[in-house]
Amino acid sequence: MADIQYNATGRRKASIAQVFLTPGTGSIIVNKKPLNQYFPHETMKMIVQQPFNVVAVSGKYDVNVRVKGGGYSGQAAAIRHGISRALVSVNSDFRGKLKKEGLLTRDPRVVERKKYGQKGARARFQFSKR
């Protein structure tokens, strides 16, 4: 019998992560690379694994992720969001714990656009009186 696969989409900033969850040994593959190889920083790995620690199912599911767009920080948060949503489809009892930790909410903060006649979104060019 084929294992059941749960999938979900996670988003953060400009990153979109497609997460595929299957019962297994706890391996996490991101864009065909192991988690340790894809995210060199320890904090990024902790962010990705946070949903499993919250619902205490570390090492029980294999994760395969396709992520694109944005930088490492946004991608890690997008993966965390996707894993959280996939865990809710595995067991709806996880929803309360994940929601309490704020892992099911899509973080709406994105970069503010640059305005014309200015250096950035809010920074102005230096004013010179003379």
C-alpha positions as CSV (number, residue, x, y, z in Angstrom):
1,M,0.0,0.0,0.0
2,A,1.3,3.4,-1.0
3,D,2.0,5.9,1.8
4,I,-0.4,8.8,2.1
5,Q,1.0,12.1,1.1
6,Y,-0.1,15.4,2.5
7,N,0.7,18.6,0.7
8,A,0.3,22.3,1.5
9,T,1.6,25.7,0.3
10,G,3.4,28.2,2.5
11,R,4.1,31.8,1.7
12,R,6.3,34.6,3.2
13,K,7.5,37.8,1.6
14,A,8.3,36.8,-2.1
15,S,8.8,33.1,-1.3
16,I,6.4,30.3,-2.1
17,A,7.0,26.8,-0.7
18,Q,5.2,23.6,-1.9
19,V,5.4,21.1,1.0
20,F,4.9,17.4,0.6
21,L,4.6,15.4,3.9
22,T,4.8,11.6,4.1
23,P,5.1,9.3,7.1
24,G,8.7,8.4,7.6
25,T,12.0,8.9,9.4
26,G,12.2,12.7,9.6
27,S,14.3,13.6,6.6
28,I,13.8,17.1,5.2
29,I,14.7,17.7,1.6
30,V,14.6,21.3,0.2
31,N,14.9,21.7,-3.6
32,K,16.5,18.2,-3.9
33,K,19.1,19.1,-1.2
34,P,19.2,18.0,2.5
35,L,18.1,20.7,5.0
36,N,21.7,21.1,6.4
37,Q,23.1,21.7,2.9
38,Y,20.3,24.1,1.7
39,F,20.2,26.3,4.9
40,P,23.8,26.7,6.3
41,H,22.6,28.8,9.3
42,E,21.3,27.1,12.4
43,T,18.5,29.6,12.9
44,M,17.0,28.8,9.5
45,K,17.0,25.1,10.4
46,M,15.3,25.8,13.7
47,I,12.6,27.9,11.9
48,V,11.9,25.0,9.5
49,Q,11.6,22.4,12.3
50,Q,9.5,24.5,14.6
51,P,6.1,23.1,13.7
52,F,7.2,19.5,14.4
53,N,8.6,20.6,17.9
54,V,5.3,22.4,18.7
55,V,3.1,19.3,18.1
56,A,5.8,16.8,19.3
57,V,6.1,14.7,16.1
58,S,9.8,15.3,15.3
59,G,11.2,12.4,13.2
60,K,7.8,10.9,12.3
61,Y,7.4,12.6,8.9
62,D,9.6,13.0,5.8
63,V,9.3,16.4,4.2
64,N,10.0,17.2,0.5
65,V,9.9,20.9,-0.4
66,R,10.0,22.9,-3.6
67,V,10.6,26.6,-2.7
68,K,11.2,29.6,-5.0
69,G,11.5,33.3,-4.8
70,G,12.8,35.6,-2.1
71,G,15.9,35.0,0.1
72,Y,16.8,32.4,2.7
73,S,14.8,34.1,5.5
74,G,11.6,34.3,3.5
75,Q,12.1,30.8,2.2
76,A,12.6,29.3,5.7
77,A,9.4,31.0,7.0
78,A,7.5,29.9,3.9
79,I,8.5,26.3,4.5
80,R,7.5,26.6,8.2
81,H,4.1,27.9,7.1
82,G,3.7,25.1,4.6
83,I,4.7,22.4,7.1
84,S,2.2,23.8,9.6
85,R,-0.6,23.7,7.1
86,A,0.3,20.2,6.1
87,L,0.4,19.0,9.7
88,V,-3.2,20.3,10.2
89,S,-4.3,18.2,7.2
90,V,-2.6,15.2,8.9
91,N,-4.4,15.7,12.2
92,S,-6.9,18.5,12.9
93,D,-6.1,18.3,16.6
94,F,-2.7,20.0,15.9
95,R,-4.6,23.1,14.7
96,G,-5.0,24.6,18.2
97,K,-1.3,24.3,19.2
98,L,0.0,25.6,15.9
99,K,-2.5,28.5,15.8
100,K,-1.5,29.5,19.4
101,E,2.1,29.7,18.3
102,G,1.1,31.8,15.3
103,L,2.4,29.3,12.7
104,L,-0.8,29.0,10.6
105,T,-1.0,32.8,10.0
106,R,0.5,34.0,6.8
107,D,2.9,36.9,7.7
108,P,1.5,39.8,5.6
109,R,4.7,42.0,5.9
110,V,6.3,42.7,2.6
111,V,8.9,45.2,1.4
112,E,7.4,48.7,1.0
113,R,7.9,50.0,-2.5
114,K,10.4,52.8,-3.4
115,K,8.8,56.2,-4.0
116,Y,9.8,58.5,-6.9
117,G,12.0,61.5,-6.0
118,Q,13.3,59.6,-2.9
119,K,16.2,57.4,-2.1
120,G,14.0,54.5,-0.9
121,A,10.6,53.8,0.6
122,R,11.0,56.4,3.3
123,A,14.6,57.7,3.1
124,R,15.0,61.0,1.3
125,F,17.9,62.4,-0.6
126,Q,20.0,64.7,1.6
127,F,18.8,68.3,1.5
128,S,21.4,71.0,0.8
129,K,20.5,74.6,1.5
130,R,23.4,76.0,-0.5
